[in-house]
Amino acid sequence: MRKYELMYIIRPETEQEAVQALVEKFNGIIANGGEVSKSDVLGKRRLAYEINKIRDGIYVLVHFNGTTEVVNELDRVIKITDEVIRFLIVKDVA
């Protein structure tokens, strides 16, 4: 298993309960074939640039260990989740 880092941005109008549900959903996908080292909801912040007329977003940062199958499944599920504006999964070098 490799170390990965996942950062995703959720729409700012999303309720707090829905944000927690999304975090638990994605952490559950990771737990199927890996393990979550650290998961932080960084809160609402201004985006660097406007995306589809949205200026703010709720940032979430997750560090996890997993296989490529976990990463592929996570990528697939995040792409079809409407509440997520942007995301990025990278190999963690540290």
Beta strands, then each sheet from edge to edge (+ up, - down):
strand 1: 2-10
strand 2: 35-51
strand 3: 54-66
strand 4: 84-91
sheet 1: 2+ 3- 1+ 4-
end
